[in-house]
Each structure stands twice: as structure tokens, then as C-alpha cells.
Amino acid sequence: MQPTWMDHYDLNFWLWACLHDAEAYLESSRQLNSITTSYNERLSTKRHLDLNQYHFAMTMGSLVKNLNRLAPLFPSIQPVLNAAEHLKKEGLYLRNMIEHKEKNLEAANKGTPRGGFIRKLNLLSNLPGNRQGSSDATSTIIDNDGHWLGGRLNVERVIAEVRPIYEVAQAIPPPSSIPPH
């Protein structure tokens, strides 16, 4: 099966979008952590952080779905995609948890959390104290290894895994036929 122009576009778009939204999220986090002034400024920056976190999670989920569909059409990305274990393991899972937050929170409040919505945090290596606790999929923890969304997905690791896929995809020439407008 030959990839279409749109397949090529989707591959490059979703890789770019994931990297873009990850960097926007990290920049929002840096801004929030640097604010020491007014409550209103902090609230506005927190809203931007939450929006950027949501966009990143949704974009990352779309990337994973598209990579699963497109990788057979672009075999040159397969080796770097295979190395993206963290993205493949946690990306779509976290996206689904966040997208269905209301159902998951309702179930957790009833004492029946759905499918790992709440995760124990003894998995993180650099938490202070005894390193125990829990996190729901909407939480963020920042430790020496970076930003952990939901106690499960490390944003910096996703960037490190997606960037090589993006670089390989950028080197793939588009199909010669361009679709009509």
C-alpha cells in the first residue's frame, strides 16, 4: 500500500504538534513556577498551564493513534518508533484517562477507580521523603526526572522519544501527487 499525500502530512503534523504542545506545556510550567506576585497573575498562568497540559495529552494521544496507523506506510520510522516505549505504553492510556476524567473521578469517588485512574507513586525515583502516595491521571508531579502527568507519563521523556521520529519523518519525501484544493 502506498502512502498518500495526506498520510505524509498526518505523520509530520502529529509529530510536530506533539512536540509543539509538549514545549508549550513545559514553558507554562516554568512561568507558573517563576510567579511570586499577584494571585490573579498566578491564576491566569495556571489556566494556561492546564490548557497546555490538556492540549498536550490530546495531541499525544492522536499522535500515538496515527503512528499505529501510519508506521506500516513509512517503514523508515519503525526503528525509532520501536524505541519510543514510554510514549507507546503511556501516551494513549493517559489521554484516555484525561479525556474521560469525569467518569473516572466519579468512579474513584465511589471507591471503584477505573482502570488505573489512580496510581501509586512509589514508582518515581526522586520524590522526597518516603516516596509513597498516589496520583490521579489529572495530577502533575515534578521531580528530578521532569514533569510526570498522572504519575505515569514523563513529558521530557516523550519529547526525547518523539524528536527522533520527527527527524526521520522530516527526511521522508512526500508523495509526488498533491491533492486538489
N, C-alpha and C positions, 0 to 999 in steps of 0.2 A: 504494500500500500504506500502510495506516495503522499508526502505531506503537502498540504495546501498552503497558500499564502497566509491564510488565517491561522493555521496551525503554527506556522513560524512566528507570526505576530503574537499569538497567545503565549507561546513559550517564552519569548523575550519580554512581553508585557508583564506577566505574572511574576517572573523573576525580578524584574526591575521594581515592580510595585511592592513586593515583599521587602526588598532592601530599602526602598524609599520609606515605607511605613515603619520599619524597624528603627531606622535612623531618626525619624520624626519622634517616635516614642522615646528613644534614649535622650534626645535633645530636650523634650518636655520634662523628663525626669531630672535632668541636670538643672533646668530652670527652676523647677519646684524646690529642689534641694538648696538652691542658692538664695531663695527669697527669705529675707528676715524682716520685711517691713509689714505692710498692712494686710489685714485679714482679707480684704476684697481682692488684692493682687494675688494673694495665695490661692483664694477660691477660684479665681479666673484661670490661673495656671493649672490648678488641679483638674479643672474641667477639660482643659486642653490635653492634659496627660491622659485622662480617662478616655477621651475621644480617640486619641492616637493609639492607645492600647487596644481599644475595640477595633479600630481600622486595621492595625497590625494583625490581630488574631484572625479577623475575617479574611484579609488578604492572604495570610499564610495558609489558611485552610483551602482557599481557592487555588493557591499555588500547588499544594500537595495533590489536590484532585486533578488539576491539569497536568502535573508531571506524571501522574499514573497513566493518564490517557495519552500523553504525547511522547513519553520516553521510547516506546517502540518505533515511533516515526523518526526519531532523531537518535540513533544508536550511539553517537559520539558523546552524548551526555550521560550514558549509562554508568560508566565507571565513577564519575564524581557524584552522581545521584546515589549509587550504592553506598558511597562513603558518608552520605548525609543521614546517618542513623537516627540522630536526635530529632531532626526535622520530621522524618518519616514516622517515628514512634510517637511523638508527642504533638505534632503540628495540627493534624486534623482532629485529634482527640480533644485538645484544648479548645479549638474553635467550636466544636460541637457543644462542649460544656458551657462555654460563654454564650453561645447563641441561644441555648435553651436554659439560661440561668434561672428564669422564674420557676420553671418546673423542677429544676434541680434544687433550688432553695426551698421550695415548698416541701419537697420530699425530705430534705435534710432536717427541716424544722419539725417534721412529723417523726423523726428518728429513723427514717429509712432513706439515707442518702443514695442517690442513683449512681451507679457505675463509676465510682472513684471521684465524685464531685468534691469530696473532702479527702485530702491526702495527708498522711502523717509526714512530718518534716524531718525525721531523723535521717533522711536520705541526703540532705545537704551537708557539705563538709565543713563549711566555715561559719556556721551560726554560733553566736556567743552562748555562753552558759552551757547547759547540758544538751543543747541542740535538739530538744524534743518539742513537739507541739503539733499543730495541724493547720492546714491552709485549705480554703475552698478555691475553686477554679478561677474566681474573680480576684483573688489576692495577688499582691506583689511583694516579694522579699528581695532585698538587695544584700548580697554578701560579697566576699572577695572574688567570687567567680562571675558576678554580674547580676543581672535582673532575672529573677525567677518568677514567671507568671504561673499562678496557681500552684506554686510549689513543685512544678513539674517541667516547665519549658524555660530554658535559658536563652534569652534574646540574643546575647552576644554569640553563643554557640550556633544559633540559627543563622546569623549573619555570616559566620565563618564557614558554614556548610553551603549556604546558598550562593555566596560570591563566586566560588569556582564553577558552579553550574552555569551561572550567568556569563562568566567569561568564555566558557566553551560555547554556550548558545550564541553569544555575540559573533563568534567566528564562523557560524554556520551561514552560508549564503541563502538568501530567501529563494523560493521557487521563482522561476523566470516569469510566470504569468501573474499579473497583478489583477485582482478582481475589479470589476467595473464599479463606478461610484454609485 
